[in-house]
């Protein structure tokens, strides 16, 4: 299923890039007046795969589990077009519903670890440029701070278990593409990575740099 999601998402991103290229090449001579397609408040929803990881602290080791999981993310924010409406800056809040459950084995003690997560929260900024004669293509970069909380159950070999709570905070960054399609509705595609710092904690694995990818719809007020 994950391979199908990634394949479909990649195909749709290619389709959006092709549409964007065709719009940019449209020889529309009337450039005296342009509509601001990305200015003001907006609401959005996106779906895709994200890098999900959580940790359990056992015997001075942060035992991590990780996967690429499906996330549906809702967003709200404000953007402003500046410098002849070409430059865009904005801020955004996100709330995500995640397929965030993980499993891992602590091989030192043969303990089974279940990490339970179904939501995330984030906030961030984006900076972009409006392209094309009518400035109908938005290419932007984003930087977000995201937080996920996990309820952790650790089961020992004798069947007894104990629980922990874990909060993973990390940075997300990447590139986005957005174009208007109908009325106030825009479509967008996002590709990104994560950056996480565990400080002085020793971990069982290094967090793999898996790619985040999502497709979404934005309503621009």
HUQUI-V613119 format. One record per residue. OMEGA is omega in degrees with one decimal (none if undefined). D_FIRST is the distance of its C-alpha to the first C-alpha in Angstrom with 2 decimals. Layout:
OMEGA&D_FIRST / OMEGA&D_FIRST
//
This chain:
-178.9&0.00 / -179.8&3.81 / 179.0&5.41 / 179.0&5.11 / -178.3&6.33 / -179.8&8.75 / 179.8&9.89 / -179.9&10.61 / 179.6&12.25 / 178.9&14.23 / -179.3&15.44 / 175.9&16.58 / 177.5&18.31 / 178.8&20.10 / 179.6&21.12 / 178.1&22.53 / 178.1&24.39 / 177.7&25.86 / -179.9&27.04 / 180.0&28.53 / 179.5&30.37 / 178.3&31.82 / -178.4&33.03 / -177.9&34.66 / -178.8&36.50 / -175.2&37.84 / 178.8&41.64 / -173.0&42.55 / -176.3&46.07 / 179.5&46.46 / -177.7&45.48 / -179.9&48.22 / 177.0&46.11 / 176.4&42.42 / 176.5&40.36 / -174.8&38.65 / -172.7&35.02 / -173.4&33.77 / 175.0&36.82 / -179.1&37.06 / 178.3&34.90 / 172.0&31.29 / -178.0&28.42 / 172.1&24.76 / 178.9&21.21 / 178.9&18.12 / 179.2&14.38 / -179.1&12.19 / 178.4&11.31 / 178.1&14.38 / -177.6&15.89 / 179.8&16.54 / 178.2&19.26 / -176.3&22.01 / 173.3&25.11 / -176.2&27.43 / -176.8&31.04 / 177.1&32.40 / 176.8&35.67 / 176.9&35.84 / 174.8&32.36 / -176.1&29.43 / -173.8&26.59 / 165.6&23.38 / -174.8&19.76 / 173.2&17.07 / 165.5&13.39 / -174.9&11.45 / -178.9&10.79 / -178.6&10.29 / 168.1&13.89 / -171.0&15.92 / 175.4&19.28 / -176.7&22.66 / 174.6&25.49 / -177.6&29.21 / 179.8&31.66 / 179.8&34.63 / 180.0&35.16 / 175.8&38.40 / -175.4&39.15 / 174.6&42.16 / -177.8&44.26 / 178.1&44.63 / 179.5&41.25 / -177.5&39.48 / 179.9&38.66 / 171.4&36.30 / -178.3&36.06 / 176.4&34.25 / -171.9&33.03 / 170.5&30.07 / 178.8&28.84 / 170.2&25.20 / -175.2&23.76 / 171.1&20.09 / -167.9&18.08 / 163.9&15.63 / -165.5&12.94 / 179.5&15.49 / -177.7&16.11 / 173.9&16.68 / 179.1&18.31 / 174.8&20.83 / 171.2&23.85 / -172.2&27.22 / 179.5&28.40 / -177.1&32.01 / -177.3&32.39 / 176.5&29.41 / 175.1&28.45 / -177.3&25.07 / 175.5&23.91 / 178.9&21.66 / -177.9&21.10 / 177.5&20.54 / 176.7&19.84 / 179.8&18.89 / 175.2&20.78 / 179.5&22.24 / 179.9&25.24 / 174.8&26.37 / -177.8&29.08 / -179.5&29.93 / 173.2&31.68 / 178.7&30.97 / -176.3&33.32 / 178.3&32.95 / 177.9&34.84 / -174.5&35.11 / 178.6&35.20 / -178.5&36.59 / 179.3&39.90 / 177.1&38.99 / -177.1&36.91 / 178.6&33.85 / 177.7&31.33 / 172.6&30.58 / -173.0&29.42 / 172.2&29.35 / -178.1&28.68 / 172.3&27.79 / -176.2&28.45 / 167.4&27.28 / -175.2&28.08 / -178.3&25.31 / 172.7&25.71 / 175.9&23.47 / -178.4&25.13 / 167.1&23.94 / -169.8&25.48 / 174.2&25.62 / -178.5&26.59 / -177.1&27.98 / 179.9&28.79 / -176.5&31.55 / 179.3&32.15 / 176.4&34.75 / 177.3&32.34 / -179.3&33.79 / 173.5&31.69 / -172.0&32.37 / 173.4&30.61 / 169.3&30.38 / -177.9&29.29 / 174.7&27.89 / 179.5&27.66 / 174.0&25.85 / -174.7&27.35 / 180.0&26.40 / 173.4&26.68 / -179.9&24.10 / 179.4&25.24 / -177.2&24.23 / 177.4&24.78 / 176.4&24.21 / -177.5&25.07 / 177.6&26.24 / 176.4&28.02 / -179.4&29.65 / -176.7&28.55 / 179.3&30.52 / 179.4&33.35 / -177.2&32.48 / 174.3&28.71 / 170.5&27.08 / -178.5&23.57 / 173.6&22.38 / -175.7&19.93 / 173.7&19.97 / -177.5&19.29 / 180.0&20.62 / 176.2&21.14 / 174.6&22.63 / -177.1&25.97 / -178.9&26.84 / 179.6&30.20 / 177.6&30.85 / -178.2&34.55 / -178.6&36.47 / 174.2&33.91 / -179.0&32.86 / 179.2&29.16 / 179.5&27.50 / 168.3&25.12 / 178.5&25.08 / 177.9&22.34 / -179.5&20.15 / 179.5&20.38 / -178.0&16.72 / 169.8&16.44 / 177.4&15.98 / 178.3&14.92 / 175.0&15.33 / -176.6&16.70 / 178.8&19.32 / 179.5&22.51 / 170.7&25.92 / -177.4&29.03 / -179.0&32.10 / none&35.29
//
